[in-house]
């Protein structure tokens, strides 16, 4: 393992510890999956803040729909999301991230970058 790989692995270990302490909802595999799916959608797609069908981006071949729904209820209880009736078809629910989740994602990204930059020089390629 070269120095860069060693430093990146150390940063990964440090961020994993930060996640455990700062993001209780991601302490399980299903929680991590839901959190990172939501974070990815929020970062790349402004529309997710207005809500969209859940199965479009939360599917995972190893997790049951029930496990994902239970984790979503936990996120809702923790004030990270709101599940609201769809505007068009009331049988469906929209997932609306709260400002608390958006803030947590921004803090997570900032902490990740700071942790990596302690020992690795980073340059944005885009």
C-alpha positions as CSV (number, residue, x, y, z in Angstrom):
1,X,0.0,0.0,0.0
2,X,1.5,3.3,-1.0
3,X,1.3,6.5,1.2
4,X,-1.7,7.9,-0.7
5,X,-3.7,4.7,-0.2
6,X,-2.6,4.6,3.4
7,X,-3.8,8.2,4.0
8,X,-7.1,7.6,2.2
9,X,-7.7,4.5,4.3
10,X,-7.0,6.4,7.5
11,X,-9.4,9.1,6.3
12,X,-12.0,6.4,5.6
13,X,-11.6,5.0,9.1
14,X,-11.9,8.5,10.7
15,X,-15.0,9.4,8.7
16,X,-16.5,6.0,9.6
17,X,-16.0,6.9,13.3
18,X,-17.5,10.4,12.7
19,X,-20.5,8.9,11.0
20,X,-21.1,6.5,13.9
21,X,-21.0,9.4,16.4
22,X,-22.8,12.0,14.4
23,X,-25.4,10.1,12.3
24,X,-27.2,7.6,14.4
25,X,-29.6,6.7,11.6
26,X,-26.8,5.2,9.5
27,X,-25.6,2.7,12.1
28,X,-27.2,-0.2,10.3
29,X,-26.7,-1.4,6.7
30,X,-30.2,-0.5,5.7
31,X,-29.8,2.9,7.4
32,X,-26.6,3.6,5.5
33,X,-28.3,2.5,2.2
34,X,-31.3,4.8,2.8
35,X,-29.2,7.7,3.9
36,X,-26.8,7.5,1.0
37,X,-29.6,7.0,-1.5
38,X,-31.3,10.1,-0.2
39,X,-28.1,12.1,-0.1
40,X,-27.3,11.2,-3.6
41,X,-30.7,12.2,-4.9
42,X,-30.6,15.5,-2.9
43,X,-27.2,16.4,-4.2
44,X,-27.9,15.6,-7.9
45,X,-31.5,16.4,-8.2
46,X,-33.3,19.4,-6.9
47,X,-36.7,17.8,-7.6
48,X,-36.3,15.3,-4.8
49,X,-36.9,18.1,-2.3
50,X,-40.4,18.3,-3.8
51,X,-40.8,14.6,-3.5
52,X,-40.8,11.6,-5.8
53,X,-41.7,7.9,-5.8
54,X,-39.6,6.1,-3.2
55,X,-38.9,2.9,-5.1
56,X,-37.2,4.8,-7.9
57,X,-34.1,5.4,-5.9
58,X,-34.3,3.2,-2.7
59,X,-34.3,-0.2,-4.3
60,X,-31.6,-2.6,-3.1
61,X,-31.5,-6.3,-4.1
62,X,-30.5,-7.4,-0.6
63,X,-32.9,-5.4,1.5
64,X,-36.7,-6.1,1.7
65,X,-39.2,-3.3,1.0
66,X,-40.3,-3.8,4.6
67,X,-36.8,-3.1,6.0
68,X,-36.5,0.0,3.9
69,X,-40.0,1.2,5.0
70,X,-39.1,0.6,8.7
71,X,-35.9,2.6,8.3
72,X,-37.8,5.4,6.5
73,X,-40.2,5.5,9.5
74,X,-37.2,5.9,11.8
75,X,-35.9,8.7,9.6
76,X,-39.3,10.3,9.8
77,X,-39.4,9.9,13.6
78,X,-35.9,11.5,13.8
79,X,-37.1,14.5,11.8
80,X,-35.0,13.8,8.7
81,X,-37.8,13.3,6.3
82,X,-41.5,13.9,5.9
83,X,-43.8,11.4,4.1
84,X,-46.6,13.3,2.5
85,X,-49.5,12.2,0.3
86,X,-48.8,12.6,-3.4
87,X,-50.5,15.7,-5.0
88,X,-52.0,13.7,-7.8
89,X,-52.6,10.2,-6.5
90,X,-53.3,10.1,-2.7
91,X,-52.6,6.3,-2.7
92,X,-48.9,7.1,-3.0
93,X,-46.5,8.9,-0.6
94,X,-43.9,11.5,-1.4
95,X,-40.6,11.6,0.4
96,X,-39.6,15.1,1.4
97,X,-36.2,15.6,3.1
98,X,-36.3,18.1,5.9
99,X,-33.8,20.9,6.3
100,X,-32.2,18.8,9.1
101,X,-31.4,16.0,6.6
102,X,-30.1,18.5,4.1
103,X,-27.9,20.2,6.7
104,X,-26.6,16.8,7.9
105,X,-25.6,15.9,4.3
106,X,-23.8,19.2,3.9
107,X,-22.0,18.7,7.2
108,X,-21.1,15.1,6.2
109,X,-19.6,16.2,2.9
110,X,-17.7,19.0,4.5
111,X,-16.3,16.7,7.2
112,X,-15.4,14.1,4.6
113,X,-13.4,16.7,2.5
114,X,-11.7,18.1,5.6
115,X,-10.7,14.6,6.8
116,X,-9.3,13.7,3.4
117,X,-7.5,17.0,3.0
118,X,-5.6,16.5,6.2
119,X,-3.2,14.2,4.4
120,X,-4.1,14.1,0.7
121,X,-4.1,17.0,-1.8
122,X,-7.5,17.2,-3.5
123,X,-8.3,18.9,-6.8
124,X,-11.8,19.1,-8.2
125,X,-11.9,17.6,-11.7
126,X,-15.3,19.2,-12.6
